[in-house]
């Protein structure tokens, strides 16, 4: 930065000035001086790629995501036998995904329309600094908890069928869902001190030329109360993700191993084809959900972890890319349900055919031999290996 650049005047909030600028008459400075000023990373402007990402790619992802998630909600409303405990979790996950898409992409578009600087947050105001990130963090953590609850439900159903913990009533399911939302809000609230102070900076007058006519005279940043808080907050944000990823991975491995064991036992009784079909469908949906969820979120969390370690500069364009993966994850969940599970495809068809089904017609697999007997009693006689209902 040029040596004549000295101090940017703080006109509101607290914190150290980010950019130093001479407060004298800007007209005496040549164009090279102001171009050097604009090279400061905190005055970074949108380039062509970033404009395309914010104005075209992200809105397209949002539209597709809203269509897929509202479709799933519509199917849940129209098809009675879809209202299971697991789908209650997925219903709330769809709501969380809708909020992620509308709040996240909406904030990016608002930012682009209000200021040419990618890091300028003056337009938000103090309330916006707190409210927008609080809502986004809340639905993010809630989605993480809901995905883990679905995995836990499946784990109990397959690996611990005797425990009865997978046979929840509606009241118990509602309590778990309420706990996920409450936990997400509380965890997000703990991050508020890292961005709740809006500091405004008055920039001396830009040159009176068309090139600089659209640049604002005041910029602002949502800053922490204390300098150490961003580091602590990044840890608070990343630790739950990596704990959940580890727990989900272990549960998926156990589920797949148990299903393989059950199928191996079932094959001894002439149920190979039926049981292989069950294993393959359940495994396919588990692997697809788990891989997409954690692959989409991992770059974002890794970026947060690297920013804690220091020494790694995170480019704003890269931040946009990793956030796009978050939005893609919120978009594809209902697509995965339909692609990997014929029960959901049937429900979509019924819903849009204006067909009303009764809850007693719930489609599910039900082996005539309990899972525990198939595991523990290989000599049990099998008289009927038929699977009732549609595909699952």
ABEGO torsion letter per residue (X at the ends): XBAABABBBBABEBEBBABBBBABBAAABBAAAAAAAAABAAABBBBAAAAAAAAAAAAAAAAAAAAAAAAAAAAAAABAAABBAAAAAAAAAAAAAAAAAAAAAAAAAAAAAABABAABAAAAEAAAAAAAAAAAAAAAAAAAAAAAAAAAAAAAAAABAAAGAABBBAAAAAAAAAAAAAAAAAAAAAAAAAAABBBBBBBBBBBBBAAAAABBABBBBBBBABAAAAAAAAAAAAAAAAAAAAAAAAAAAAAAAAAAAAAAAAAAAGAAAAAAAAAAAAAAAAAAAAAAAAAAAAAAAAAAAAAAAEGBBBBAAAAAAAAAAAAAAAAAAAAAAAAABAAAAAAAAAAAAGBBBBAAABBBBBBABBAAAAAABAABBBABABBBEBBX
